[in-house]
Amino acid sequence: MDAVVASRARLFKEYKEVQREKSADPDIQLVCDDSNIFKWTALIKGPSETPFEGGVFQLAFSVPEQYPLQPPQVRFLTKIFHPNVHFKTGEICLDILKNAWSPAWTLQSVCRAIIALMAHPEPDSPLNCDSGNLLRSGDVRGYQSMARMYTRLAAMPKKG
């Protein structure tokens, strides 16, 4: 079976699981592009007791044809102030999306890992140096107020 066929079969299986478990994980809403199984978007809720609480963040998934042997490329479409997310591109620095990837991961578990990263930033490998520097210098309050401000500006559902 060639890689693309295997990859497509795996994505269809994940798609079915996502449909079945919609209510199981209320913090994650994964949606497959109608015309391309290799393109997905996700809406994830900011974890509670973090500056992202109350926000809804959109992620874009670009799944390679070698999936699940290679990790998907994931980036934030919603602006977020976080040390491990590039402010302009939305690129995410997360080991499982690079060298610690395993075919056991699914798109859903990647979303869970990103939510965990939002709650537990790694300021020592920052893509957003401003936010990493705030945390490294011990200015947790400064970091949290910036993160909260951007969450309010970019990720809060607009009141009609």
C-alpha positions in Angstrom: 0.0 0.0 0.0 1.6 3.3 -0.9 2.1 6.0 1.6 -0.6 8.4 0.4 -3.3 5.7 0.5 -2.2 4.6 4.0 -2.1 8.2 5.2 -5.5 8.9 3.8 -6.9 5.7 5.4 -5.5 6.8 8.8 -7.0 10.3 8.4 -10.4 8.9 7.6 -10.2 6.7 10.7 -9.3 9.8 12.8 -12.1 11.7 11.1 -14.6 9.0 12.1 -13.3 9.0 15.7 -13.6 12.8 15.9 -17.2 12.6 14.7 -18.0 9.9 17.2 -16.3 11.6 20.2 -17.5 15.2 19.5 -19.0 15.4 23.0 -16.1 13.5 24.7 -13.7 16.4 24.5 -15.6 19.8 24.7 -12.3 21.7 24.6 -11.4 20.6 21.1 -13.3 20.9 17.8 -11.5 19.3 14.9 -12.8 20.0 11.4 -11.5 18.4 8.2 -11.5 20.5 5.0 -14.4 19.3 2.8 -12.2 19.0 -0.3 -8.8 17.9 1.2 -8.3 15.3 3.9 -4.8 16.6 4.4 -6.1 20.0 5.6 -7.7 20.4 9.0 -8.6 23.2 11.4 -9.2 23.0 15.1 -10.8 25.2 17.6 -9.3 24.7 21.0 -10.4 26.4 24.3 -7.8 28.2 26.3 -7.1 26.1 29.4 -8.7 27.3 32.7 -6.6 29.1 35.2 -4.3 30.4 32.5 -4.3 33.8 30.8 -5.9 32.0 27.8 -9.0 31.0 29.7 -12.2 32.0 27.9 -10.4 32.3 24.6 -11.0 30.1 21.6 -8.0 29.6 19.4 -7.9 28.4 15.8 -5.2 26.0 14.6 -4.4 25.1 11.0 -3.1 21.6 10.3 -1.3 20.7 7.2 -0.9 16.9 7.2 2.0 15.4 5.1 1.4 12.6 2.7 3.8 10.5 4.9 1.5 10.9 7.9 1.5 9.2 10.5 5.2 8.5 9.9 5.8 12.3 9.8 4.1 14.9 12.1 1.5 17.3 10.8 2.5 21.0 10.5 0.4 22.9 13.0 0.2 26.6 13.5 -2.0 29.1 15.4 -4.3 31.2 13.1 -5.4 33.1 16.2 -2.8 35.6 17.6 -1.5 34.4 20.9 1.2 35.8 23.2 3.1 32.6 24.3 6.8 31.9 24.4 6.5 28.8 22.2 4.4 30.3 19.5 5.8 32.6 16.8 3.8 35.8 17.1 3.7 36.5 13.3 3.5 33.1 11.7 1.7 31.1 14.5 4.4 28.4 14.3 4.5 26.2 17.4 7.7 24.9 19.1 6.7 21.6 20.5 8.9 18.5 20.6 6.2 16.1 19.4 5.8 18.2 16.2 9.5 17.8 15.6 11.9 15.1 16.9 9.7 13.4 19.5 6.9 12.6 17.0 5.4 9.1 17.1 2.8 7.5 14.8 0.8 6.8 17.9 -0.1 10.5 18.1 -3.4 11.6 16.5 -4.5 15.1 15.4 -6.7 15.1 18.5 -3.8 14.2 20.9 -1.7 16.9 19.2 -4.5 19.4 20.1 -4.3 18.1 23.7 -0.5 18.6 23.8 -0.9 22.1 22.5 -3.4 22.9 25.2 -1.0 21.5 27.8 1.8 23.7 26.3 -0.5 26.7 26.6 -0.8 26.0 30.3 2.9 25.1 30.8 5.0 27.3 28.6 8.7 26.4 28.0 10.5 29.8 28.1 13.9 28.2 27.5 13.1 27.5 23.8 11.1 30.6 22.8 9.8 31.4 19.4 8.4 34.6 20.9 11.4 36.1 22.7 9.5 38.9 24.3 7.2 36.5 26.1 10.0 34.1 26.8 12.1 36.9 28.3 9.3 38.0 30.6 9.0 34.5 32.1 12.7 33.9 32.3 13.2 37.2 34.1 10.5 36.1 36.6 7.9 38.7 35.4 5.0 36.2 35.4 2.6 39.0 36.0 3.8 40.9 33.0 3.6 37.8 30.8 0.1 36.9 32.1 -1.3 40.4 31.5 0.1 40.5 27.9 -1.2 37.0 27.2 -4.6 37.9 28.7 -4.7 41.1 26.7 -4.1 39.3 23.4 -6.6 36.6 24.4 -9.2 39.2 24.9 -8.3 41.0 21.6 -7.9 38.0 19.3 -9.6 34.9 20.9 -12.7 36.0 22.7 -16.0 35.3 21.0 -17.4 38.6 19.8 -20.4 39.7 21.7 -23.2 40.4 19.2 
